[in-house]
Amino acid sequence: SVLISKYRDRMMRTFILILVAFCFGQNPPQFDGKRAMDLLITQCAFGPRFPGSSGHTQMNKFMENFLYPLSDSLYIMDEKISHPYERRYITLTNYLSRYNVDAAYRIMLMAHWDTREFADQDLNPENRSLPILGANDGASGVAVLLTLAEILHTLPPLNIGVDLLFVDGEDMGKSGDPDKFGLGTQAFAKHVPEPRPQFAICIDMVADQEQHFPIERFSLQQAPDIVQSIWTLANDLGYPQFENRIGPAVMDDHYYLYKYAKIPAIDIIDFEYPNKDVNYWHTLQDIPENCSTESLEAVGTVMTHFIYKVDEEHK
């Protein structure tokens, strides 16, 4: 059967990699920022990807086809929920791609794959009823995780498990109504598969051309050791955009994961897109042309080094 041959292939690949690692060690592979940018553009080619849209349907099919051959196991979690503002039901789909499924010690990286239905921050009032493309707010975090999925398939972790969580329905809320955001994560938190991750890293809005990552406030409260480890590693790798200062508190998926599942979680997010004077967030200007290959590569490189660093620490 397909599942048996897939398991056999994975076991053989893992055996060979363990043998190589025993002899030579397992160094972090290179993260390809161009590959991540191509995946960002691919997502945007589907159009806006809010629940109920054509782009959402196309992205759903793409995610399953992309992740299934790469994952050691793939959970596809359809969640039927009430629409937050309309009298109807909607279906959200979360994807959990797992690597080294037998490992008890696990870490999780997460990103939301949906986009916002309304460009409510656009400077032109006529645009505020239109959906955004979500190149940075949505596609950038997913592009990093999809690239990591390819890396983890090629070079599986030997000692830890890694979970990649792609959540839906993050961006359906309205200003002043925080609990209507992160709906996919809130649903996922009710039935997190065992073994649960020790902590999670949320990656959101990371393709900014003028990249700055202050330490998000909830992250510091929820998982200060993970913040320190990642920011120190990033600086050691030569990425000063991971700044040793406290930024604003952001209520997104990492906040809801901790609130409802009690999994410590941090957020890597550049909320000033592209800077404090100009903002493309939740506007029609959130397009691939305003995103950066180098920025995707910076975040992806830090995450790749972090994963294999933790894996080495748990030999």
C-alpha positions in Angstrom: 0.0 0.0 0.0 1.0 3.6 -0.3 1.3 4.1 3.4 3.5 1.1 3.9 5.9 2.0 1.1 6.0 5.6 2.4 6.8 4.4 5.9 9.5 2.0 4.6 11.1 4.7 2.4 11.1 7.1 5.4 12.7 4.5 7.6 15.4 3.7 5.1 16.1 7.4 4.5 16.3 8.0 8.3 18.7 5.0 8.8 21.0 6.4 6.1 21.0 9.9 7.6 21.6 8.5 11.1 24.6 6.6 9.8 25.9 9.7 8.0 25.3 11.9 11.1 27.1 9.4 13.3 30.2 9.6 11.1 30.2 13.2 10.1 27.6 15.1 12.2 24.4 16.8 10.9 25.0 20.5 9.9 22.1 22.8 9.3 21.3 22.9 5.5 21.0 26.1 3.6 17.6 27.8 3.5 16.9 29.1 0.0 15.2 32.5 0.1 14.4 32.4 -3.6 12.6 29.1 -3.1 10.5 30.7 -0.3 9.8 33.8 -2.5 8.6 31.5 -5.3 6.3 29.8 -2.9 5.0 33.2 -1.7 4.2 34.2 -5.3 2.5 30.8 -5.9 0.1 31.5 -3.1 -0.7 35.0 -4.2 -1.4 33.7 -7.7 -4.5 32.0 -6.3 -5.8 35.5 -5.3 -7.2 36.4 -2.0 -7.5 33.3 0.3 -10.2 34.2 2.8 -12.6 31.4 3.8 -15.3 30.9 1.1 -13.2 32.4 -1.7 -12.0 30.7 -4.8 -8.4 31.3 -3.8 -9.1 29.6 -0.5 -10.3 26.5 -2.3 -7.3 26.5 -4.6 -4.9 27.0 -1.7 -6.5 24.1 0.2 -5.8 21.7 -2.7 -2.3 23.1 -3.1 -1.5 22.6 0.6 -2.6 19.0 0.7 -0.8 18.1 -2.5 2.4 19.9 -1.4 2.6 18.6 2.2 1.4 15.0 1.8 4.6 13.6 0.1 6.9 15.6 2.4 5.3 14.7 5.8 6.0 11.7 8.0 2.3 12.2 8.9 -0.2 14.8 7.8 -3.3 15.7 9.8 -5.9 17.6 7.8 -8.3 19.1 10.3 -11.6 20.4 8.9 -13.3 22.6 11.5 -17.0 23.6 11.0 -17.6 26.8 13.0 -20.1 29.6 13.1 -19.1 32.6 11.0 -18.1 35.3 13.5 -20.4 38.0 12.0 -22.9 36.3 9.7 -25.6 33.7 10.4 -24.0 30.8 8.6 -21.4 28.1 9.1 -18.0 28.1 7.5 -15.3 25.3 7.3 -11.8 26.1 8.3 -8.9 23.7 7.5 -5.8 23.4 9.6 -2.8 21.3 8.4 -0.4 19.6 10.8 2.7 18.2 9.1 4.8 16.1 11.5 8.4 14.9 11.3 10.0 12.2 13.4 6.6 11.2 14.7 7.9 8.9 17.4 9.9 11.5 19.2 8.5 12.5 22.5 10.2 15.9 22.6 8.7 18.1 19.9 8.7 21.7 18.8 6.2 23.4 16.6 6.3 26.2 14.0 3.1 27.8 12.8 1.7 30.3 10.4 -1.7 31.2 9.1 -2.6 30.6 5.4 -5.8 32.6 5.1 -5.9 36.2 4.1 -8.1 39.1 5.2 -11.4 39.7 3.4 -11.4 43.5 3.9 -8.6 46.0 3.3 -9.8 48.0 6.3 -6.5 49.9 6.8 -6.3 51.1 3.2 -5.8 54.8 2.8 -8.4 54.9 0.0 -11.9 54.4 1.6 -13.1 52.9 -1.7 -10.7 50.0 -1.2 -11.7 49.0 2.3 -14.4 46.6 1.2 -12.0 44.7 -1.0 -10.0 41.6 0.0 -6.2 41.8 0.4 -3.7 39.6 -1.4 -1.8 38.8 1.8 1.7 38.5 0.4 3.3 39.4 3.7 0.3 38.9 6.0 -0.3 35.2 5.3 1.9 34.0 2.5 5.3 35.0 3.9 5.0 32.8 7.0 3.6 29.9 5.0 6.4 30.2 2.4 9.0 29.8 5.2 7.2 26.8 6.6 6.7 25.1 3.2 10.4 25.6 2.5 11.2 24.1 5.9 9.0 21.1 5.0 11.2 20.4 2.1 14.3 20.6 4.2 12.9 18.4 7.0 11.9 15.8 4.4 15.4 15.7 3.0 17.2 15.9 6.3 14.9 14.7 9.1 15.7 15.6 12.7 17.3 12.7 14.5 16.4 13.3 18.1 13.4 15.7 18.3 10.1 15.8 16.5 9.1 18.9 14.5 5.5 19.9 13.8 4.6 22.5 11.1 1.1 23.9 11.8 -0.7 25.8 9.0 -3.8 27.5 10.5 -6.9 28.9 8.8 -9.2 31.7 9.9 -6.6 33.9 11.6 -7.7 37.1 10.0 -11.5 37.2 10.2 -11.9 39.5 13.2 -12.7 43.2 13.4 -10.9 45.9 15.2 -11.8 45.9 18.9 -13.1 42.3 18.8 -9.9 40.3 19.5 -11.5 36.9 20.2 -12.8 36.7 16.6 -9.2 36.5 15.4 -7.1 33.2 15.4 -10.2 31.1 14.9 -8.3 28.2 13.3 -5.9 28.1 16.2 -8.7 28.3 18.8 -10.2 25.2 17.1 -6.9 23.4 17.0 -6.3 24.1 20.6 -9.2 21.9 21.6 -7.6 18.7 20.2 -3.9 19.0 19.9 -2.5 15.6 18.9 -0.2 13.8 21.3 2.7 14.1 21.9 2.2 17.8 22.3 5.0 20.2 21.5 7.1 21.7 24.2 6.7 25.2 22.7 5.6 26.9 19.4 7.0 29.6 17.2 4.6 31.7 15.2 5.9 33.2 12.0 3.9 36.1 10.6 4.7 39.1 8.4 8.3 38.3 7.8 8.9 39.4 4.2 9.1 43.1 5.0 11.8 44.9 2.9 12.8 47.0 5.9 12.9 44.1 8.4 12.8 44.8 12.2 11.9 42.2 14.8 11.5 43.7 18.3 10.5 41.2 21.0 6.7 40.9 21.0 5.4 41.4 24.6 3.2 38.2 24.9 6.2 36.2 23.6 8.4 37.4 26.4 5.7 36.6 29.0 4.9 33.2 27.6 8.3 31.7 26.6 11.2 34.1 27.6 13.8 31.3 27.3 12.8 30.6 23.7 12.9 34.3 22.8 16.3 34.7 24.2 17.6 31.6 22.4 16.3 32.6 19.0 17.3 36.3 19.2 20.8 35.4 20.4 21.1 32.8 17.6 19.9 35.3 15.0 22.4 37.9 16.2 25.2 35.3 16.2 24.3 34.5 12.6 24.6 38.2 11.6 20.9 39.2 11.6 20.7 42.4 13.7 17.1 42.9 12.6 16.3 40.6 15.6 16.4 43.6 17.9 16.9 43.5 21.7 14.0 45.8 22.5 10.4 45.2 23.5 7.8 45.8 20.8 4.0 46.0 21.0 1.8 43.1 22.2 0.2 41.3 19.2 -2.9 39.1 19.7 -2.5 36.6 17.0 -2.1 32.8 16.8 0.7 32.4 19.3 -1.5 34.3 21.9 -4.5 32.0 21.3 -2.4 28.8 21.3 -1.1 29.6 24.8 -4.5 30.9 26.0 -6.5 27.8 25.0 -3.9 25.0 24.8 -1.4 26.3 27.4 1.5 25.7 24.9 4.2 28.4 25.4 4.4 30.3 22.1 6.3 33.2 20.7 5.8 35.4 17.7 8.3 36.5 15.1 6.6 39.5 13.5 7.4 42.8 11.9 4.3 44.8 12.4 5.7 48.0 10.8 5.3 47.1 7.1 7.5 48.5 5.7 8.2 51.1 8.4 6.7 53.3 11.1 5.7 56.0 8.5 4.2 53.8 5.8 2.0 50.8 6.4 0.9 48.2 3.8 -0.7 46.0 6.5 -4.4 45.2 5.7 -4.2 47.2 2.5 -4.2 46.4 -1.2 -0.5 47.2 -1.2 0.3 43.9 0.6 1.6 42.3 -2.7 4.7 40.3 -3.6 6.4 43.4 -5.1 6.6 44.8 -1.5 8.2 41.7 -0.1 11.9 40.7 0.1 13.7 37.4 -0.8 16.5 38.4 1.6 14.1 38.9 4.4 12.5 35.5 3.9 16.0 34.0 3.8 17.0 35.7 7.0 14.0 34.3 9.0 14.3 30.9 7.3 18.0 30.6 8.0 17.4 31.4 11.7 14.6 28.8 12.0 16.7 26.2 10.2 19.7 26.7 12.5 17.4 26.7 15.5 15.7 23.4 14.6 19.0 21.6 14.1 20.6 23.2 17.1 17.7 21.9 19.4 18.0 18.5 17.7 21.7 18.4 18.5 21.1 19.4 22.1 18.7 16.4 22.5 21.1 13.7 21.4 
